[in-house]
């Protein structure tokens, strides 16, 4: 698959438009055998200044672990994006056409007490103006070690963290089912 294969598809996924404001995502990580290893929720706050998109991502895993990643994404032209984050090795690259974005990067992933350098090959597809589907293949030394599946929802009248002490319940979960 190539991003250009989606050039004539709709709705058009404009990364900076979709992620400006509040977004929430629900995700799972399955190992290469299809075994569910982790599930998580991500609260995302995005700001767009006309050239750079900043995404502040707060992860809450079902085991209680929390993590944070801040992306700085530069729009290079109509289709090309480059991004950086603290645990990303080098620069992430993205190509967007039609409803699709292919986002590739290497990441220093915490595993137990250590860190693995893994490669992410993300495919994101805008289903409607509020819903984004993401599937990422994760590999190490060119061998797939697992897949991440996420879906994102724009937060109209964003759900405030204080509204749900338990992040695994609340209006966002009901909408997801």
VOFI-613414 format. One line per 5 residues: number of its first residue (from 1); their letters; for each residue x, y, z of N, C-alpha, C. Coordinates in Angstrom, 1 decimal. Layout:
<recs>
NUM	A	X/Y/Z/X/Y/Z/X/Y/Z | ... .
</recs>
This chain:
<recs>
1	XXXXX	0.8/-1.2/0.0/0.0/0.0/0.0/0.9/1.2/0.0 | 0.5/2.2/-0.7/1.1/3.5/-0.7/0.1/4.6/-0.4 | 0.5/5.7/0.3/-0.4/6.7/0.6/-1.1/7.3/-0.6 | -0.4/7.4/-1.7/-1.0/7.9/-2.9/-2.1/7.1/-3.4 | -2.2/5.8/-3.0/-3.4/5.0/-3.4/-4.7/5.6/-2.9 .
6	XXXXX	-4.6/6.5/-1.9/-5.8/7.0/-1.3/-6.1/8.4/-1.7 | -5.4/8.9/-2.7/-5.5/10.3/-3.2/-6.9/10.8/-3.4 | -7.8/9.9/-4.0/-9.1/10.4/-4.3/-10.2/9.9/-3.4 | -9.8/9.6/-2.1/-10.8/9.1/-1.1/-11.2/10.3/-0.2 | -12.4/10.1/0.4/-12.9/11.1/1.3/-13.4/10.3/2.5 .
11	XXXXX	-13.5/11.0/3.7/-13.2/12.4/3.9/-11.7/12.6/3.9 | -11.3/13.8/3.5/-9.9/14.1/3.5/-9.3/14.3/4.9 | -8.2/13.6/5.2/-7.6/13.7/6.5/-6.5/14.8/6.5 | -6.9/15.9/7.1/-5.9/17.0/7.3/-5.5/16.9/8.7 | -4.3/16.4/8.9/-3.8/16.1/10.3/-3.9/17.2/11.2 .
16	XXXXX	-3.5/18.4/10.8/-3.5/19.6/11.8/-5.0/20.0/12.1 | -5.9/19.8/11.2/-7.3/20.1/11.5/-7.9/19.1/12.4 | -7.6/17.8/12.2/-8.2/16.8/13.0/-7.7/16.9/14.4 | -6.4/17.1/14.6/-5.8/17.0/16.0/-5.8/18.3/16.7 | -6.3/19.4/16.1/-6.4/20.7/16.8/-7.5/20.5/17.9 .
21	XXXXX	-7.2/20.9/19.1/-8.2/20.7/20.2/-8.0/19.4/20.9 | -9.1/18.9/21.4/-9.1/17.7/22.3/-9.5/16.5/21.5 | -8.8/15.4/21.7/-9.0/14.1/21.0/-8.8/13.1/22.1 | -9.5/12.0/22.0/-9.3/10.8/22.9/-9.2/9.6/22.0 | -8.3/8.7/22.5/-8.0/7.5/21.7/-8.1/6.3/22.7 .
26	XXXXX	-8.5/5.1/22.2/-8.5/3.9/22.9/-7.7/2.9/22.0 | -6.8/2.2/22.7/-5.9/1.3/21.9/-5.5/0.0/22.6 | -5.0/-0.9/21.8/-4.5/-2.2/22.3/-3.2/-2.5/21.6 | -2.4/-3.3/22.3/-1.2/-3.8/21.7/-1.3/-5.3/21.7 | -1.1/-5.9/20.5/-1.1/-7.4/20.4/0.3/-7.8/20.0 .
31	XXXXX	0.8/-8.9/20.6/2.1/-9.4/20.2/2.0/-10.1/18.8 | 3.1/-10.6/18.3/3.1/-11.2/17.0/2.2/-12.5/16.9 | 1.8/-13.0/18.0/1.0/-14.2/18.1/-0.5/-13.9/18.2 | -0.8/-12.5/18.3/-2.2/-12.1/18.4/-2.7/-12.0/19.9 | -1.8/-12.2/20.8/-2.1/-12.1/22.2/-2.2/-10.7/22.7 .
36	XXXXX	-3.3/-10.3/23.3/-3.4/-8.9/23.8/-2.4/-8.8/25.0 | -1.5/-7.8/24.9/-0.5/-7.5/25.9/-0.8/-6.3/26.7 | -1.4/-5.3/26.1/-1.7/-4.0/26.8/-2.9/-3.4/26.2 | -3.7/-2.6/27.0/-4.7/-1.7/26.5/-4.6/-0.4/27.2 | -5.0/0.6/26.5/-4.8/2.0/27.1/-5.7/3.0/26.5 .
41	XXXXX	-5.7/4.1/27.1/-6.5/5.3/26.7/-5.5/6.5/26.6 | -5.7/7.3/25.6/-4.8/8.5/25.4/-5.7/9.7/25.3 | -5.4/10.7/26.1/-6.0/12.0/26.1/-5.0/12.9/25.4 | -5.5/13.6/24.3/-4.6/14.3/23.4/-5.1/15.8/23.4 | -4.2/16.7/23.5/-4.5/18.1/23.4/-3.6/18.6/22.3 .
46	XXXXX	-4.2/19.1/21.2/-3.4/19.6/20.1/-3.5/21.1/19.8 | -2.4/21.7/19.4/-2.4/23.1/19.0/-1.7/23.3/17.7 | -2.3/24.1/16.9/-1.8/24.3/15.5/-1.5/25.8/15.4 | -0.3/26.2/15.0/0.1/27.6/14.9/0.2/28.1/13.5 | -0.2/27.3/12.5/-0.2/27.6/11.1/1.0/26.9/10.4 .
51	XXXXX	1.9/26.4/11.2/3.1/25.7/10.6/3.4/24.4/11.4 | 3.2/24.5/12.7/3.6/23.4/13.6/2.4/22.9/14.4 | 2.2/21.6/14.4/1.2/21.0/15.3/1.9/20.4/16.5 | 1.5/20.8/17.7/2.0/20.2/18.9/0.9/19.3/19.5 | 1.3/18.0/19.8/0.3/17.1/20.4/0.9/16.7/21.7 .
56	XXXXX	0.1/17.0/22.8/0.4/16.5/24.1/-0.4/15.3/24.4 | 0.2/14.2/24.5/-0.5/12.9/24.7/-0.3/12.3/26.1 | -1.3/12.1/26.8/-1.3/11.5/28.1/-1.9/10.1/28.0 | -1.0/9.1/28.3/-1.4/7.7/28.2/-1.8/7.2/29.6 | -2.9/6.4/29.7/-3.3/5.7/30.9/-3.5/4.2/30.5 .
61	XXXXX	-2.6/3.3/31.0/-2.7/1.9/30.7/-3.7/1.3/31.7 | -4.3/0.1/31.3/-5.2/-0.5/32.2/-4.6/-1.1/33.5 | -3.3/-1.2/33.5/-2.6/-1.7/34.7/-2.3/-0.5/35.7 | -2.7/0.7/35.3/-2.4/1.9/36.1/-1.2/2.7/35.7 | -0.3/2.2/34.9/0.8/2.9/34.4/0.4/4.1/33.6 .
66	XXXXX	1.2/5.2/33.8/0.9/6.4/33.0/2.1/6.8/32.2 | 2.0/7.5/31.1/3.1/7.9/30.3/2.6/9.2/29.5 | 3.6/9.9/29.0/3.3/11.1/28.3/4.3/11.2/27.1 | 3.8/11.7/26.0/4.6/12.0/24.8/4.1/13.3/24.3 | 5.1/14.2/23.9/4.8/15.4/23.3/5.4/15.4/21.9 .
71	XXXXX	4.5/15.5/20.9/5.0/15.5/19.5/5.0/16.9/19.0 | 6.0/17.3/18.2/6.1/18.5/17.5/6.2/18.1/16.0 | 5.1/18.4/15.3/4.9/18.0/13.9/4.9/19.2/13.0 | 5.8/19.2/12.0/5.9/20.3/11.1/5.3/19.8/9.7 | 4.4/20.7/9.2/3.8/20.4/7.9/4.8/21.0/6.9 .
76	XXXXX	5.3/20.1/6.0/6.3/20.5/5.0/5.7/21.0/3.7 | 4.6/20.3/3.3/3.8/20.7/2.1/2.5/20.1/2.3 | 1.7/20.1/1.2/0.3/19.6/1.2/0.2/18.2/1.7 | 1.2/17.3/1.5/1.1/15.9/1.8/2.1/15.4/2.8 | 3.2/16.2/3.1/4.3/15.7/3.9/4.4/16.3/5.2 .
81	XXXXX	4.7/15.5/6.2/4.8/15.9/7.6/6.1/15.3/8.2 | 6.7/16.0/9.1/7.9/15.5/9.9/7.6/15.8/11.4 | 8.0/14.8/12.2/7.7/15.0/13.6/8.8/14.5/14.5 | 8.8/15.1/15.7/9.8/14.7/16.7/9.1/14.6/18.1 | 9.6/13.7/18.9/9.2/13.5/20.3/10.3/13.0/21.1 .
86	XXXXX	10.3/13.1/22.4/11.4/12.7/23.2/11.9/11.3/23.1 | 11.0/10.3/22.9/11.4/8.9/22.7/11.5/8.5/21.3 | 11.3/9.4/20.4/11.4/9.1/18.9/12.8/9.3/18.5 | 13.4/8.3/17.8/14.8/8.3/17.4/14.8/9.1/16.0 | 15.5/10.2/16.0/15.5/10.9/14.7/14.2/11.6/14.4 .
91	XXXXX	13.8/11.6/13.2/12.6/12.3/12.7/11.5/11.3/12.2 | 10.3/11.4/12.6/9.2/10.7/12.0/8.8/11.3/10.7 | 8.4/10.5/9.7/7.9/11.1/8.5/6.5/10.6/8.2 | 5.7/11.5/7.6/4.4/11.1/7.2/4.0/11.6/5.9 | 3.2/10.8/5.2/2.6/11.2/3.9/1.1/11.0/4.0 .
96	XXXXX	0.3/12.1/3.7/-1.1/12.1/3.8/-1.7/12.3/2.4 | -2.6/11.5/2.0/-3.4/11.6/0.8/-4.8/11.1/1.0 | -5.8/11.9/0.6/-7.2/11.6/0.8/-7.5/11.3/2.3 | -8.0/10.2/2.6/-8.4/9.9/4.0/-7.3/9.2/4.8 | -6.1/9.0/4.2/-5.1/8.2/4.8/-3.8/9.0/5.1 .
101	XXXXX	-3.1/8.5/6.2/-1.8/9.0/6.5/-0.9/7.8/6.8 | 0.2/7.7/6.3/1.2/6.7/6.6/2.3/7.5/7.4 | 2.5/7.0/8.7/3.4/7.7/9.6/4.4/6.7/10.0 | 5.7/7.0/9.8/6.8/6.0/10.1/7.9/6.6/11.0 | 8.3/5.8/12.0/9.3/6.4/12.9/9.9/5.2/13.7 .
106	XXXXX	11.1/5.5/14.3/11.7/4.6/15.2/11.5/5.1/16.6 | 11.3/4.2/17.6/10.9/4.6/18.9/11.7/3.9/20.0 | 12.2/4.5/21.0/12.8/3.8/22.1/11.6/3.4/23.1 | 11.3/2.2/23.0/10.1/1.6/23.7/10.6/1.0/25.1 | 9.9/1.5/26.2/10.2/0.9/27.5/9.6/-0.5/27.5 .
111	XXXXX	10.5/-1.5/27.8/10.1/-2.9/28.0/10.7/-3.4/29.3 | 9.8/-3.7/30.3/10.4/-4.1/31.6/11.3/-3.0/32.1 | 12.5/-3.4/32.5/13.5/-2.5/33.0/14.4/-1.9/31.9 | 14.2/-2.3/30.7/15.0/-1.9/29.6/14.3/-1.1/28.5 | 15.0/-0.9/27.4/14.4/-0.1/26.3/14.8/-0.9/25.0 .
116	XXXXX	13.8/-1.0/24.2/14.0/-1.6/22.8/13.8/-0.5/21.8 | 14.7/-0.5/20.8/14.5/0.4/19.7/13.6/-0.4/18.6 | 12.4/0.2/18.4/11.5/-0.5/17.5/11.1/0.5/16.4 | 10.6/-0.1/15.3/10.1/0.7/14.2/8.6/0.6/14.1 | 8.0/1.8/13.9/6.5/1.9/13.8/6.2/2.2/12.4 .
121	XXXXX	5.2/1.5/11.8/4.7/1.8/10.5/3.2/2.0/10.7 | 2.7/3.2/10.9/1.3/3.5/11.3/0.6/3.8/10.0 | -0.6/3.3/9.9/-1.6/3.7/8.9/-2.8/4.3/9.6 | -3.2/5.5/9.3/-4.3/6.2/9.9/-5.3/6.4/8.8 | -6.6/6.2/9.1/-7.7/6.4/8.1/-8.8/7.2/8.8 .
126	XXXXX	-9.2/8.3/8.2/-10.3/9.1/8.7/-11.6/8.5/8.2 | -12.4/8.0/9.2/-13.7/7.3/8.9/-14.8/8.4/8.7 | -14.8/9.4/9.5/-15.7/10.5/9.4/-15.1/11.7/10.1 | -15.7/12.8/10.2/-15.0/14.0/10.7/-14.5/13.9/12.1 | -15.1/13.0/12.9/-14.7/12.8/14.3/-14.0/11.5/14.6 .
131	XXXXX	-13.9/10.6/13.7/-13.4/9.2/14.0/-12.2/8.9/13.1 | -11.1/8.5/13.7/-9.9/8.1/13.0/-9.5/6.7/13.5 | -9.2/5.8/12.5/-8.7/4.5/12.8/-7.2/4.4/12.5 | -6.5/3.8/13.4/-5.0/3.7/13.3/-4.6/2.2/13.5 | -3.8/1.7/12.6/-3.2/0.4/12.8/-1.7/0.5/12.5 .
136	XXXXX	-0.9/0.1/13.5/0.5/0.2/13.4/1.2/-1.1/13.5 | 2.1/-1.4/12.6/2.9/-2.6/12.7/4.2/-2.2/13.4 | 4.6/-3.0/14.4/5.8/-2.7/15.2/6.8/-3.8/14.9 | 8.0/-3.4/14.6/9.0/-4.3/14.2/10.4/-4.0/14.9 | 11.2/-5.0/15.1/12.5/-4.9/15.6/13.4/-5.7/14.7 .
141	XXXXX	14.5/-5.1/14.2/15.4/-5.7/13.3/14.7/-6.2/12.0 | 13.6/-5.6/11.6/12.8/-6.0/10.5/11.8/-7.1/10.7 | 11.7/-7.6/11.9/10.8/-8.7/12.2/9.6/-8.1/13.0 | 8.4/-8.3/12.5/7.2/-7.8/13.2/7.1/-8.4/14.6 | 7.0/-7.6/15.6/6.8/-8.1/17.0/5.4/-7.8/17.5 .
146	XXXXX	4.6/-7.1/16.8/3.3/-6.8/17.3/2.6/-5.8/16.5 | 1.3/-5.5/16.9/0.5/-4.5/16.2/-0.2/-3.7/17.3 | -0.3/-2.4/17.0/-1.1/-1.5/17.8/-2.4/-1.1/17.0 | -3.5/-1.2/17.6/-4.8/-0.8/17.0/-5.4/0.3/17.9 | -5.7/1.4/17.3/-6.3/2.5/18.0/-7.5/3.1/17.3 .
151	XXXXX	-8.4/3.6/18.0/-9.4/4.5/17.3/-9.5/5.8/18.1 | -9.6/6.9/17.4/-9.6/8.3/17.9/-10.9/8.9/17.7 | -11.4/9.7/18.7/-12.6/10.5/18.5/-12.3/11.9/18.9 | -12.8/12.8/18.1/-12.7/14.2/18.5/-13.6/14.4/19.7 | -13.3/15.3/20.5/-14.0/15.5/21.8/-14.9/16.8/21.7 .
156	XXXXX	-16.0/16.7/21.1/-16.9/17.9/21.1/-17.3/18.2/22.5 | -17.1/19.4/23.0/-17.4/19.7/24.4/-16.5/18.7/25.3 | -15.3/18.7/25.0/-14.3/17.7/25.5/-14.7/17.2/26.9 | -14.6/15.8/27.1/-14.8/15.2/28.4/-13.7/15.7/29.3 | -14.0/16.3/30.4/-13.0/16.7/31.3/-12.5/15.5/32.1 .
161	XXXXX	-11.2/15.5/32.4/-10.7/14.4/33.2/-11.4/14.3/34.5 | -11.8/15.4/35.1/-12.4/15.4/36.4/-13.8/14.8/36.4 | -14.4/14.7/35.2/-15.7/14.1/35.1/-15.8/12.6/35.3 | -14.7/12.0/35.0/-14.6/10.5/35.2/-13.4/10.1/36.0 | -13.5/9.8/37.2/-12.4/9.4/38.0/-11.8/8.1/37.5 .
166	XXXXX	-12.6/7.3/36.9/-12.2/6.0/36.3/-12.2/6.3/34.8 | -11.0/6.3/34.2/-10.9/6.6/32.8/-11.4/5.5/31.9 | -11.8/4.4/32.5/-12.3/3.2/31.7/-13.8/3.3/31.6 | -14.4/4.3/32.1/-15.9/4.4/32.0/-16.2/5.8/31.5 | -17.4/6.1/31.4/-17.8/7.5/31.0/-18.4/7.5/29.6 .
171	XXXXX	-18.7/8.7/29.2/-19.4/8.9/27.9/-18.6/8.5/26.7 | -17.3/8.6/26.8/-16.4/8.2/25.6/-16.5/6.7/25.4 | -16.5/6.0/26.5/-16.5/4.5/26.3/-17.9/4.1/25.7 | -19.0/4.7/26.2/-20.3/4.3/25.7/-20.4/4.6/24.2 | -19.8/5.7/23.7/-19.8/6.0/22.3/-19.0/5.0/21.5 .
176	XX	-18.0/4.5/22.1/-17.1/3.5/21.5/-17.7/2.2/21.3 | -18.7/1.8/22.0/-19.3/0.5/22.0/-20.4/0.4/21.0 .
</recs>
